[in-house]
Amino acid sequence: MTRTYVLIRAKAGTMWNVRSDIEKIEGIVDVHVITGPYDLVALVNLPSTDNLKRLLEIIHDVEGVVSTETWIAM
């Protein structure tokens, strides 16, 4: 299992809708609204990093997502 954290910036006023949409994506374990330079953090559990590229594409397709930063736990 690969545990990954995806930090997400959302358009102003959309973070709660973005959170709701992202938590429905397969592989997403949890999503939190946070303070600081990012609006949300998503915890991802995937069988391998091979699946990560596709999951990030799905996150970027969510209405309101501006950008992401990905951290892979070792």
Secondary structure as UniProt FT lines:
FT   STRAND          2..10
FT   TURN            12..13
FT   HELIX           15..22
FT   TURN            23..24
FT   TURN            26..27
FT   STRAND          28..33
FT   STRAND          40..46
FT   HELIX           49..51
FT   HELIX           52..60
FT   TURN            63..64
FT   STRAND          65..72
//
